[in-house]
Amino acid sequence: MKRFALLALLLSVMQTTAIQVEAKKLKHAKTPRKICQSDKQMDKITSFTYQQSGGFAGINRSYSVKLADLSNEERDKLAKLIESSGLLSMNNERKTTPGAADMFFYEFTAVNGAEHKAAYDDGQLPQAFRPLVEYARDKATNVPRR
């Protein structure tokens, strides 16, 4: 009889342990992420900053804008230029030409819930960024040297 009671107790403990293990598995299992309005907002570009410095004359120009402040047409145009440049896939890219002098240096920052930064000189500026530079250069204003 004692053996039977001991066996029943052992089976009970094993069953409880198995249930606890399954509960932990379920708790840590990845559930599909629901897309809500705030997730969609994370993908939306909220601001953009462009800075150009250097060159032979040592100029400093800057353009900074909140996309919500632009007309729909301008917002769409700028967003497409930012997206096609690849800036949104970068975290803090920086490429310069060793030993180069008198080149322009470009810094880009886009925010879409996360901050994406890239910096290049004329020698390293990717072709995909050139339309964005042309757009921002037309909008940029002179700023005092730092």
C-alpha positions as CSV (number, residue, x, y, z in Angstrom):
1,M,0.0,0.0,0.0
2,K,2.8,2.4,0.8
3,R,4.4,1.6,-2.5
4,F,1.2,2.4,-4.3
5,A,0.8,5.7,-2.4
6,L,4.4,6.6,-3.2
7,L,3.9,5.8,-6.9
8,A,0.8,7.9,-7.0
9,L,2.6,10.8,-5.4
10,L,5.5,10.5,-7.8
11,L,3.1,10.4,-10.8
12,S,1.3,13.5,-9.5
13,V,4.6,15.4,-9.1
14,M,5.7,14.4,-12.6
15,Q,2.3,15.5,-14.1
16,T,2.5,18.8,-12.3
17,T,6.0,19.4,-13.5
18,A,5.0,18.6,-17.1
19,I,2.1,21.0,-16.9
20,Q,4.5,23.8,-15.6
21,V,6.9,23.1,-18.4
22,E,4.2,23.4,-21.0
23,A,2.9,26.6,-19.4
24,K,6.4,28.1,-19.6
25,K,6.7,27.1,-23.3
26,L,3.4,28.8,-24.1
27,K,4.3,31.9,-22.1
28,H,7.6,32.3,-24.1
29,A,6.2,31.3,-27.5
30,K,6.2,34.1,-30.0
31,T,2.7,35.3,-30.8
32,P,2.0,37.1,-34.0
33,R,2.4,40.8,-33.5
34,K,-0.7,42.8,-34.0
35,I,-0.3,45.8,-36.2
36,C,-1.9,48.8,-34.6
37,Q,-2.1,52.5,-35.5
38,S,1.0,53.3,-33.4
39,D,3.1,50.7,-35.4
40,K,2.1,52.4,-38.6
41,Q,3.2,55.7,-37.1
42,M,6.6,54.2,-36.5
43,D,7.2,53.7,-40.2
44,K,6.1,57.2,-41.0
45,I,9.0,59.7,-41.5
46,T,8.5,62.5,-39.1
47,S,11.6,64.7,-39.7
48,F,14.6,65.2,-41.9
49,T,17.8,67.1,-41.5
50,Y,20.5,67.8,-44.2
51,Q,23.8,69.5,-43.5
52,Q,26.4,70.4,-46.0
53,S,29.8,71.8,-45.0
54,G,33.3,72.2,-46.3
55,G,34.4,72.7,-49.9
56,F,37.0,75.3,-51.0
57,A,35.0,78.1,-49.4
58,G,34.2,76.3,-46.2
59,I,30.5,76.8,-46.4
60,N,27.8,75.6,-44.0
61,R,24.3,75.0,-45.2
62,S,21.4,73.3,-43.5
63,Y,17.9,72.2,-44.1
64,S,15.7,70.8,-41.3
65,V,12.0,70.1,-41.6
66,K,9.2,68.3,-39.9
67,L,7.4,66.5,-42.7
68,A,4.0,67.3,-41.1
69,D,4.7,71.0,-41.9
70,L,5.0,70.4,-45.6
71,S,2.2,70.3,-48.2
72,N,1.1,66.8,-49.1
73,E,2.9,67.0,-52.5
74,E,6.2,68.1,-50.9
75,R,5.9,65.6,-48.0
76,D,5.4,62.8,-50.5
77,K,8.3,63.9,-52.7
78,L,10.7,64.2,-49.8
79,A,9.6,60.9,-48.3
80,K,10.2,59.1,-51.6
81,L,13.6,60.6,-52.0
82,I,14.6,59.6,-48.4
83,E,13.2,56.1,-48.9
84,S,14.9,55.6,-52.3
85,S,18.3,56.8,-50.9
86,G,18.4,53.9,-48.5
87,L,18.8,56.2,-45.5
88,L,16.1,54.4,-43.5
89,S,18.1,51.2,-43.5
90,M,21.1,52.9,-41.9
91,N,21.9,53.6,-38.3
92,N,25.0,55.6,-38.3
93,E,26.9,55.2,-41.6
94,R,29.9,57.4,-42.2
95,K,32.2,57.2,-45.2
96,T,34.9,59.7,-46.2
97,T,37.7,59.7,-48.7
98,P,41.1,59.4,-46.9
99,G,43.4,62.4,-47.5
100,A,40.8,64.3,-49.5
101,A,40.6,68.1,-49.3
102,D,38.1,70.7,-50.3
103,M,35.2,68.3,-50.7
104,F,31.8,68.9,-49.5
105,F,30.7,66.8,-46.5
106,Y,27.0,65.8,-46.2
107,E,25.1,64.7,-43.1
108,F,21.6,63.2,-43.3
109,T,19.2,62.4,-40.5
110,A,15.7,61.0,-40.9
111,V,13.4,60.1,-38.0
112,N,10.6,57.5,-38.3
113,G,10.3,56.4,-34.7
114,A,14.0,55.6,-34.9
115,E,16.8,57.9,-35.9
116,H,18.7,57.1,-39.1
117,K,22.0,58.9,-39.8
118,A,24.5,58.8,-42.7
119,A,27.5,61.1,-43.5
120,Y,29.5,61.2,-46.7
121,D,31.9,63.4,-48.5
122,D,31.7,64.0,-52.3
123,G,34.0,61.1,-53.0
124,Q,31.9,58.6,-51.1
125,L,28.4,59.9,-51.7
126,P,26.3,57.0,-53.1
127,Q,24.5,57.6,-56.3
128,A,21.2,56.9,-54.6
129,F,21.7,60.0,-52.3
130,R,22.3,62.4,-55.2
131,P,18.6,63.2,-55.9
132,L,18.1,63.8,-52.1
133,V,21.2,66.1,-52.1
134,E,19.8,68.1,-55.0
135,Y,16.4,68.5,-53.4
136,A,17.8,69.5,-50.0
137,R,20.5,71.8,-51.4
138,D,17.8,73.9,-53.1
139,K,16.0,74.2,-49.7
140,A,19.1,74.7,-47.5
141,T,20.1,78.0,-46.1
142,N,23.5,79.3,-44.9
143,V,24.3,78.8,-41.2
144,P,27.1,80.3,-39.2
145,R,30.2,78.1,-38.7
146,R,30.4,76.2,-35.5
